[in-house]
Amino acid sequence: MNRDSRLSGVLHVLLHMADQNSPVTSEALARMMRTNPVVIRRIMSGLRDQGYVRSEKGHGGGWTLARDLADITLRDIYDGIGSPALFAIGHRSEAPGCVVEQAVNAALDGSLREAQTLLLASFETVTLAALSADFRERLARRAPIQPGEPTCVD
């Protein structure tokens, strides 16, 4: 099953960006997400269009947060990256005239719609500030980090 990890990856880099005192380049963000800077620019441009991040060109430029972490929810970021499909399962539609397939599709559609509604409502209750607080608690429980040591360890 292919998973779309853009939401998780973008949340990851946004939390890193929140700890920076200067703009973060697309290249640096791409290294964090293990992808290409072009992919980062495409994803981040959607967030810029929604007003969650800013970008500055040129020497010393890069991406910065445009809003406080407490004002941004998981739902905001999910919408900002294009609202990717939440579930990998779906229904068949090879025989739309088949009444068995119609019954199965109706049941699956209703259940998936309900699950999506609940999940998106949950996303609306979680702010990036809450994620940042959780990250900081986890970091505090970890062995002391030396200056310059990364917070993420593979």
MOBEL-V440982 format. One record per residue. N is the residue number from 1. RES is the residue in one letter. PHI is phi in radians with two decimals (* if undefined). BURIAL is 1 if it has 24 or more other ideal C-beta (glycine too) atoms within 12 Angstrom, else 0. D_FIRST is the distance of its C-alpha to the first C-alpha in Angstrom with 2 decimals. Layout:
# MOBEL-V440982
<<N,RES,PHI,BURIAL,D_FIRST> <N,RES,PHI,BURIAL,D_FIRST>>
This chain:
# MOBEL-V440982
<<1,M,*,0,0.00> <2,N,-1.39,0,3.78> <3,R,-1.97,0,6.34> <4,D,-1.67,0,9.85> <5,S,-1.76,0,12.20> <6,R,-1.03,1,15.34> <7,L,-1.05,1,16.87> <8,S,-1.04,0,16.73> <9,G,-1.12,1,18.05> <10,V,-1.16,1,20.74> <11,L,-1.05,1,21.89> <12,H,-1.01,1,22.24> <13,V,-1.23,1,24.42> <14,L,-1.12,1,26.39> <15,L,-1.18,1,27.44> <16,H,-1.12,1,28.54> <17,M,-1.05,1,30.39> <18,A,-1.09,1,32.19> <19,D,-1.53,0,33.79> <20,Q,-1.64,0,35.12> <21,N,-1.68,0,38.63> <22,S,-2.50,0,38.05> <23,P,-1.03,1,35.58> <24,V,-1.95,1,32.44> <25,T,-1.27,1,31.71> <26,S,-1.07,1,28.55> <27,E,-1.13,0,28.67> <28,A,-1.14,0,28.82> <29,L,-1.13,1,25.95> <30,A,-1.10,1,23.87> <31,R,-1.11,0,24.68> <32,M,-1.10,1,23.54> <33,M,-1.62,1,20.13> <34,R,0.96,0,20.01> <35,T,-2.51,1,19.90> <36,N,-1.59,0,22.58> <37,P,-0.98,0,25.45> <38,V,-1.12,0,25.01> <39,V,-1.10,1,21.57> <40,I,-1.06,1,23.35> <41,R,-1.05,1,26.23> <42,R,-1.14,0,24.14> <43,I,-1.15,1,22.32> <44,M,-1.19,1,25.61> <45,S,-1.13,0,27.61> <46,G,-1.13,1,25.90> <47,L,-1.24,1,26.90> <48,R,-1.14,1,30.34> <49,D,-1.06,0,30.78> <50,Q,-1.53,1,30.21> <51,G,1.52,0,32.75> <52,Y,-1.59,1,30.66> <53,V,-2.33,1,31.28> <54,R,-2.15,0,34.00> <55,S,-2.30,1,34.23> <56,E,-2.20,0,37.35> <57,K,-1.57,0,37.97> <58,G,1.55,0,40.12> <59,H,-1.04,0,41.24> <60,G,1.43,0,40.21> <61,G,-1.49,0,37.74> <62,G,2.58,1,34.11> <63,W,-1.81,1,32.12> <64,T,-2.39,1,33.54> <65,L,-1.29,1,32.78> <66,A,-1.78,1,34.87> <67,R,-2.37,1,34.80> <68,D,-1.19,0,35.19> <69,L,-1.01,1,32.10> <70,A,-1.23,0,33.48> <71,D,-1.72,0,33.34> <72,I,-2.13,1,29.65> <73,T,-1.84,1,26.97> <74,L,-1.01,1,23.20> <75,R,-1.10,1,23.47> <76,D,-1.02,1,25.67> <77,I,-1.22,1,23.25> <78,Y,-0.97,1,20.29> <79,D,-1.14,0,22.65> <80,G,-1.15,1,23.95> <81,I,-1.67,1,20.73> <82,G,1.77,0,20.37> <83,S,0.89,0,18.74> <84,P,-1.09,0,15.08> <85,A,-0.97,0,13.04> <86,L,-1.50,0,12.75> <87,F,-2.19,0,10.38> <88,A,-1.52,0,7.23> <89,I,-1.57,0,9.35> <90,G,-2.78,0,12.41> <91,H,-2.14,0,15.11> <92,R,-1.38,0,16.49> <93,S,-2.46,0,19.44> <94,E,-1.28,0,20.71> <95,A,-2.29,0,23.81> <96,P,-1.09,0,24.75> <97,G,-1.45,0,28.21> <98,C,-1.30,0,27.15> <99,V,-1.19,0,28.24> <100,V,-1.13,0,25.75> <101,E,-1.10,0,22.86> <102,Q,-1.07,0,24.73> <103,A,-1.15,0,25.04> <104,V,-1.10,0,21.37> <105,N,-1.07,0,20.38> <106,A,-1.11,0,23.08> <107,A,-1.13,0,21.98> <108,L,-1.12,0,18.33> <109,D,-1.03,0,19.57> <110,G,-1.12,0,22.10> <111,S,-1.14,0,19.95> <112,L,-1.15,0,17.28> <113,R,-1.10,0,20.27> <114,E,-1.11,0,21.87> <115,A,-1.10,0,18.92> <116,Q,-1.13,0,18.58> <117,T,-1.06,0,22.36> <118,L,-1.14,0,22.45> <119,L,-1.12,0,19.80> <120,L,-1.15,0,21.57> <121,A,-1.11,0,24.88> <122,S,-1.12,0,23.81> <123,F,-1.00,1,22.83> <124,E,-1.23,0,26.40> <125,T,-1.65,0,27.96> <126,V,-1.88,1,26.54> <127,T,-1.69,1,28.41> <128,L,-1.15,1,27.89> <129,A,-1.10,0,31.19> <130,A,-1.14,0,29.70> <131,L,-1.10,1,26.83> <132,S,-1.11,1,29.53> <133,A,-1.11,0,31.68> <134,D,-1.10,0,28.94> <135,F,-1.02,1,28.32> <136,R,-1.15,0,32.10> <137,E,-1.12,0,32.47> <138,R,-1.12,0,29.88> <139,L,-1.12,0,31.61> <140,A,-1.14,0,34.97> <141,R,-1.39,0,33.94> <142,R,-1.40,0,32.85> <143,A,-0.99,0,35.45> <144,P,-0.94,0,37.58> <145,I,-1.70,0,36.26> <146,Q,-1.37,0,38.74> <147,P,-0.93,0,39.64> <148,G,1.50,0,37.28> <149,E,-1.32,0,34.57> <150,P,-1.22,0,31.06> <151,T,-1.35,0,29.64> <152,C,-1.79,0,26.17> <153,V,-2.20,0,26.07> <154,D,-1.42,0,23.28>>
